Amino acid sequence: MDFQAVYSGLQEFLERGGPVLVVIMITSFIMWAFMLERFAYFFFAQKGDADRALREWAARADKQSWYAHAIRDQLISEVKASADQNVELIKTLVAVAPLFGLLGTVTGMVSVFDVMSISGSSDAQAMSAGVSRATIPTMAGMVASLSGLILANYIERMAKRRTAVLASDLEIEEG
């Protein structure tokens, strides 16, 4: 595999898409980094958090009083906060990606109109750079958003499911 050809192809693609495409790429990298962090948490660390809460609850003698219920709620809340960490940030990045694509569309169309005003005609070859700057960021923003949307919803469901399982495992003794 010729990495120089891949690099030059990527560089050409980014130039044709304009500066907004670079922003979309950075946004996508950040979004994916947070999603990968969440998957790593759920597959490696979340069980330890849940086990710690279960051990704390099992070590308690009192599981009936109002205070015991408050401790149980606190344990569930701590695990839920750990599970939900960065989920809202991921969802925000998912929502921002197509808006950056729309910004790319607008800036590309502005450059098309600039060419039209300078040349005084609708020369297709002269306008092609602006059309690329209008369409490529739109596509990139939508692709980034769609891929992130699917995984963000999956992560959110996983966090809710694991918190619900923990809540049911922390049994309350009736008095």
Secondary structure as the mmCIF struct_conf table of DSSP 4:
data_model
#
loop_
_struct_conf.conf_type_id
_struct_conf.id
_struct_conf.beg_label_comp_id
_struct_conf.beg_label_asym_id
_struct_conf.beg_label_seq_id
_struct_conf.end_label_comp_id
_struct_conf.end_label_asym_id
_struct_conf.end_label_seq_id
HELX_RH_AL_P HELX_RH_AL_P1 PHE A 3 GLY A 17
HELX_RH_AL_P HELX_RH_AL_P2 PRO A 19 ALA A 40
HELX_RH_PI_P HELX_RH_PI_P1 TYR A 41 ALA A 45
HELX_RH_AL_P HELX_RH_AL_P3 GLN A 46 ALA A 59
BEND BEND1 ALA A 61 ALA A 61
BEND BEND2 GLN A 64 SER A 65
HELX_RH_AL_P HELX_RH_AL_P4 TRP A 66 ASP A 84
TURN_TY1_P TURN_TY1_P1 GLN A 85 ASN A 86
HELX_RH_AL_P HELX_RH_AL_P5 VAL A 87 SER A 119
BEND BEND3 GLY A 120 SER A 121
HELX_RH_AL_P HELX_RH_AL_P6 ALA A 124 ASP A 169
BEND BEND4 LEU A 170 LEU A 170
HELX_LH_PP_P HELX_LH_PP_P1 GLU A 171 GLU A 174
#
